[in-house]
Amino acid sequence: MSMYIGRFAPSPTGSLHVGSLLTAVASWCDARAANGKWLLRIEDIDTTRCHAQATDHIIRTLEHYGLWWDDPIVYQSQRHHYYQDALAVLQQQGDIFWCLCSRRELAETHSPIYTGHCRNHTHYRANAAARVLIPSDRHVTFHDAVFGKIHENIAQEVGDFVIYRRDGLFAYQLAVVVDDAEQGVTHVVRGADLLDNTARQIYLQQRLLLPTPHYAHIPLVVNHMGEKLSKQTGATALTWDNANVQLWQALTQLGQCPPNTLQFEDCEPILHWAIQHWQRDNIPKQFTL
């Protein structure tokens, strides 16, 4: 049986907040309870949105909360050669085409699914995006440890999706698949906002002959308006002065029922208790502040 290898992979577009703490704690506990490794990957592939200051704050916050990682930190911005190699494989297999459609042209179709206008552009074209060619009958089914059986018709629900952008940046879908495989990740515990990305990633894993990890998607924290808690909806950054209380609250929201007295302890004994009592099956399907 292979070692459990999990990871936490934040994008440094801002500081960690309560929602991201829940994901970090869940993935950390899941790995530690299985005597596995927990890796930290900074997903700074989109250099137009990511900031070095946010990266530093994320790292310092995890340290302050006692969520230590194994192995050196991996930065997507330093791994373009891996993504280029994967793109070349997909090109050679005839799995991609090059799309010259502008955002305006795509918007004018009034369709969330790509129309296939550039599907005949099978050879590289400058200033073009690379899209994955999805067969019309392509379905993906997988089991999520929190939400159960998930089935998606990629062609009808997603269509030909982008893995290399017109501005020369690799897209998240390709980068995360390549990184998880190269790092040997066996279990992905992440936010449910990424649940609908999973079928696309599994399809890429299949085309690149890469292993598919086990998935568990942690429900999103929503406010009283039903909106996802995020930087865009005014989520406040985690503070360092009450890390123990925040950890206790995170475990409570994750359905782990930590003793009330535990919130007055330091982070280390709280996390020790969490490892000993971790029950993934207790995670609820929705959080509300």
C-alpha positions in Angstrom: 0.0 0.0 0.0 1.4 3.4 -1.0 2.0 6.2 1.5 -0.7 8.8 1.8 0.6 12.0 0.3 -1.7 15.0 0.6 -1.2 18.7 -0.2 -2.5 22.2 0.4 -2.2 24.4 -2.7 -3.4 28.0 -2.1 -3.2 30.7 -4.8 -1.5 33.8 -3.4 -4.0 36.3 -4.5 -4.6 37.4 -0.9 -4.3 36.2 2.7 -5.8 33.1 4.1 -9.3 33.4 5.6 -11.7 31.2 7.5 -12.7 29.2 4.5 -9.2 28.5 3.4 -8.3 27.6 7.0 -11.0 24.9 7.0 -9.5 23.4 3.9 -6.0 23.5 5.3 -7.0 21.9 8.6 -9.0 19.2 6.9 -6.3 18.3 4.4 -3.6 18.4 7.2 -5.6 16.3 9.6 -6.5 13.8 6.9 -2.8 13.3 6.0 -1.5 13.2 9.6 -4.2 10.8 10.8 -3.1 8.4 8.0 0.6 8.8 9.0 1.1 10.4 5.6 2.9 13.4 4.2 1.4 16.9 3.8 2.9 19.1 1.0 2.6 22.8 0.5 2.4 24.0 -3.1 2.0 27.7 -4.0 -0.2 27.9 -7.1 1.2 31.1 -8.4 0.8 30.1 -12.1 -1.3 33.2 -12.9 1.3 35.9 -12.4 -1.2 38.6 -13.3 -3.2 37.9 -10.0 -0.6 36.5 -7.6 1.6 38.6 -5.2 4.8 37.7 -3.4 3.5 39.5 -0.2 0.4 37.2 -0.2 2.7 34.1 -0.6 4.8 35.2 2.4 1.7 35.8 4.5 0.2 32.4 3.7 3.5 30.7 4.7 3.8 32.6 7.9 0.1 32.0 8.8 0.5 28.2 8.3 3.6 28.2 10.5 1.8 30.3 13.2 -1.1 27.8 13.3 1.2 24.9 13.6 0.3 23.4 10.2 3.8 22.4 9.2 4.5 20.7 5.9 6.9 18.0 4.6 9.4 18.6 1.8 10.4 21.9 0.3 7.6 24.2 -0.9 6.8 23.9 -4.6 6.0 27.0 -6.6 4.1 26.6 -9.9 5.8 29.7 -11.3 9.0 27.7 -11.4 7.6 24.6 -13.1 6.8 25.7 -16.6 9.0 23.1 -18.2 6.8 20.3 -16.7 3.7 21.9 -18.2 5.3 22.4 -21.5 6.3 18.8 -21.7 2.7 17.7 -20.9 1.4 20.1 -23.5 3.7 18.6 -26.1 2.4 15.1 -25.3 -1.2 16.2 -25.8 -0.2 17.9 -29.0 1.5 14.8 -30.3 -1.5 12.7 -29.5 -4.0 15.0 -31.2 -5.7 15.9 -28.0 -5.6 19.7 -28.4 -6.2 22.4 -30.9 -5.3 26.1 -31.1 -8.1 28.6 -30.6 -7.8 32.2 -31.9 -11.3 33.3 -30.6 -11.3 36.5 -28.6 -13.2 37.0 -25.5 -15.7 39.2 -27.4 -16.2 36.5 -30.0 -16.8 33.9 -27.3 -19.2 36.1 -25.5 -21.2 36.8 -28.7 -22.0 33.0 -29.0 -24.1 33.3 -25.9 -23.1 29.8 -25.0 -21.1 28.6 -21.9 -19.9 25.7 -24.1 -17.3 26.3 -26.7 -18.8 26.1 -30.2 -15.8 24.3 -31.8 -15.0 27.1 -34.2 -11.3 26.5 -34.2 -11.2 22.7 -33.9 -9.5 22.3 -37.3 -6.4 24.3 -36.0 -4.5 21.2 -34.9 -1.0 22.8 -35.5 0.5 25.4 -33.2 -0.5 29.0 -33.9 1.0 32.1 -32.3 -1.1 34.1 -29.9 -3.6 31.2 -29.6 -5.0 29.3 -26.7 -4.7 25.5 -26.5 -8.0 23.8 -25.9 -8.5 20.1 -25.1 -10.6 18.4 -27.7 -13.4 16.6 -25.9 -15.2 13.7 -27.7 -19.0 14.2 -27.9 -19.7 11.1 -25.7 -17.1 11.7 -23.0 -18.3 11.0 -19.5 -16.3 10.9 -16.3 -17.5 9.3 -13.0 -15.6 9.4 -9.7 -16.2 9.0 -6.0 -15.8 12.0 -3.7 -15.2 11.1 0.0 -17.6 13.9 1.1 -20.2 14.2 -1.7 -20.3 10.6 -3.0 -20.6 9.5 -6.6 -20.1 12.3 -9.1 -20.9 11.9 -12.8 -20.3 14.5 -15.5 -20.7 14.6 -19.3 -17.7 16.8 -20.0 -18.8 17.5 -23.6 -22.2 18.8 -22.7 -21.4 20.4 -19.3 -17.9 21.9 -20.0 -16.8 21.4 -23.6 -13.4 22.0 -25.0 -11.5 23.7 -22.2 -8.4 25.8 -22.1 -5.1 24.5 -20.8 -2.8 27.2 -22.3 -3.9 30.8 -22.5 -3.5 33.3 -25.3 -1.4 35.5 -23.0 1.2 32.7 -22.7 0.2 31.4 -19.3 -0.5 27.7 -18.6 -4.1 27.2 -17.2 -4.8 25.8 -13.8 -6.3 22.6 -15.1 -3.1 21.4 -16.7 -0.8 22.7 -14.0 -2.6 21.0 -11.1 -2.7 17.6 -12.9 1.0 17.7 -13.7 2.0 18.8 -10.3 -0.1 16.3 -8.4 1.4 13.5 -10.5 4.9 14.7 -10.3 4.7 15.2 -6.5 3.1 11.7 -6.0 -0.1 13.1 -4.5 -2.5 10.3 -3.6 -5.2 12.2 -1.8 -6.6 15.7 -2.7 -8.6 17.4 0.0 -9.7 20.8 -1.2 -12.6 23.2 -1.4 -15.9 22.3 -3.0 -15.6 25.3 -5.4 -13.2 23.0 -7.3 -15.5 20.0 -7.4 -16.7 20.8 -10.9 -13.0 21.0 -12.1 -12.4 17.4 -11.1 -13.8 15.6 -14.1 -11.7 17.7 -16.5 -8.6 16.9 -14.4 -9.4 13.2 -14.4 -9.7 13.3 -18.2 -6.3 15.0 -18.5 -4.9 12.4 -16.2 -6.2 9.6 -18.4 -4.9 11.2 -21.6 -1.4 11.7 -20.0 -1.4 8.2 -18.4 -1.1 9.7 -14.9 -2.6 8.3 -11.7 -5.9 9.7 -10.4 -5.7 10.5 -6.7 -8.6 10.1 -4.2 -10.7 13.2 -3.9 -12.5 14.8 -0.9 -14.1 18.3 -1.4 -14.7 20.3 1.7 -18.0 22.3 1.6 -17.8 26.0 1.1 -18.3 28.5 3.9 -21.2 30.7 2.9 -22.5 34.0 4.5 -26.1 34.8 5.4 -26.7 35.7 1.7 -25.6 32.2 0.6 -22.4 33.7 -1.0 -19.1 31.8 -0.9 -16.8 33.3 1.7 -13.9 34.7 -0.3 -11.8 37.8 -0.7 -14.4 39.1 -3.2 -17.2 38.8 -0.7 -15.3 40.6 2.0 -13.7 37.7 3.9 -11.3 39.0 6.5 -7.7 37.7 6.7 -6.9 35.2 9.5 -5.2 36.9 12.5 -2.4 35.4 14.5 -3.3 36.5 18.0 -6.1 33.8 18.4 -4.8 30.9 16.3 -5.8 28.4 19.0 -9.4 29.5 19.0 -9.6 29.6 15.2 -8.3 26.0 15.1 -10.8 24.9 17.6 -13.6 26.6 15.7 -12.4 25.0 12.4 -12.5 21.5 13.9 -15.9 22.2 15.3 -17.2 23.3 11.9 -15.6 20.2 10.4 -17.8 18.1 12.6 -15.0 16.8 14.8 -16.5 17.9 18.2 -13.4 19.0 20.0 -13.8 19.5 23.8 -14.7 23.1 24.8 -11.6 23.2 27.1 -9.3 22.5 24.1 -9.8 26.0 22.7 -7.8 27.4 25.6 -4.8 25.2 24.8 -1.9 26.1 22.4 -2.1 25.0 18.8 0.1 22.0 19.3 -2.1 20.1 21.7 -5.2 21.1 19.7 -3.7 19.6 16.5 -2.5 16.5 18.4 -6.1 15.9 19.6 -7.3 16.4 16.0 -5.0 13.8 14.6 -6.1 11.2 17.2 -9.8 11.9 16.7 -10.0 12.8 13.0 -13.2 11.4 11.3 -13.5 12.5 7.7 -17.1 11.0 7.6 -18.2 13.6 10.1 -17.6 16.5 7.7 -21.0 18.2 6.9 -22.0 19.1 3.4 -22.4 22.8 4.1 -21.0 25.4 6.4 -22.7 28.7 7.4 -21.1 31.5 9.3 
